[in-house]
Amino acid sequence: MEINGTFVNPSDIILKKDIVSLNAQDMMDKVMRLRGVNFKWREDKFETWIDTTTHTGFIAQEVEVEFPEFVSSNGKGFKGLEYIAFIPVLLERVKSLKTKNDTLEADNTNLKNKVENLETKVSTLEEELAIIKAHLGL
């Protein structure tokens, strides 16, 4: 299938009900169980041939275990994926990772500051020890 132009999915809140925010950790767990693959189409399975190039994607049966709502079947029983549905899942995970990264960066900065303070204290103590040794003739 080839589409030229812009494909728009309806998304207006007026059209939706039972809206529930995605749980980023749950989405992470599900995404981590998925397997991205490279593949070529099996020409013997198509009435009209597609192409022979290598593609990247998922296996519908594997995605169906984690995200059954992303998978549909056609009249011949072949499964297909709504790839665009991965965008909100991945977006929530990116936001979660950004928050975690910000926290880790702040922790890292705090630890660096503590190390600098300790290094300064050690240096001061070494200087004081040298003075004490000098007074004691050691």
N, C-alpha and C positions, 0 to 999 in steps of 0.2 A: 504494500500500500504506500502511496506517495501522497503527501498533502502539501500543497503550496499555499502560503498565506498563514494566517493565525488561527489556531484552534483554541476556542474558548469554552471552558466548562462553566456552567452556571454555578455561582458561589454566593449569591446574595443571602443574607441572614433571614430575610423574609421567606425564603424557600426551604429553610431548614428547621428541624425540631430535634429534641433529645440530644442537644449538643453537649459533648463531654470532652474536656481537655485531655490530651494524650499524656500519659505518664512517661517521662523521659527515661527513667530506669527500665521500665517494662519494655519500652521501644528498643533500648540498647540491647537488652537480653535477646529480644527477638531478632534484631538485625545481626547480632553476633552469630546467631545460628544459621544465617543464610549464607549461601555460597554463590559468589559471582563467577560466571563462566565465560569462556570464549567458545564459539561453536560455529558450525556451518549447517545450513539447512539441508535436510534429506530430500533430495529432489524427487524420490519415488513416492513421497507423501503429499505432493501437490499436483493438482490438476493442471495448473499452469506453473511453469518453473519460475522461481524467485530470482536467485542469483547464487554465485559460488564464492562470494567474499566471506571473510570471517567476521562474525558479529560478537558483541558483548551483551550479556544479559543474565537472566536467571532461568531456572527450571521451574515451570509453573507448579508442578507437584510438590517441589520443595518449599516454595513460597506459601503454598496453600496450608501447610502445617502451621505456620506462624501467622499468616495474614490471609485467612480464607476469603475475606471480603475483597481482596485484590484480584481474585481468580474467577474466571468465568469459563464456561464450556460452550462450544458451538454445537450445531445440530449433528455433527459427526463425532462428537465426544472429545474433540481436541480442546485442550485448555489454553487460555490466553491470560495475559496479565495486564492490569491497569498500571503501567509503570509510573504514571503521574501521581498515583496515590502514595508513592514512596517519598515525595517531597515533604509533606508535613511531618512524617515520621523522622526523616533525617534532619529536618529543621529543628525539631524539638531536641534531638540528640545533640546537635551542634550547639544549641543554646545551653544545654546542660554541661557540655564539655567546656564551653567558654566560661561559665560560672566556676567550674572546678579549676580551670587553668588560672583564672584570676585569683582564686583562693591560694593556690599553690605558689603563684608569683609573690603574693603578699607574704606568705609564710617564708618563702625563700629570702625575701628582702629583710624580714625580721631576724632570721637566723644569721644572715650576713652581718647585720648591725651588731648582734650579740657577739659574734666571733671577733669583729673589730674591737668591741669594748673589752673583751677578754684578752686580746692581744695587747692592747694598751695597758691593761692592768698587769699582765705578765711582764711586759717591758719595764714598767715602773717598779715592780717587785724585784726584778733582776738588778736594776740600778741601785735600789735600796740595799739589797744583799751585798753588792759590790762595795758599797760605802761601809757597811757594817764589817765586812771582812777586812777592809783596809784599816779600820779603827782597831780591830783585834789583831792586826798583823798577820792575817792568814792569806 
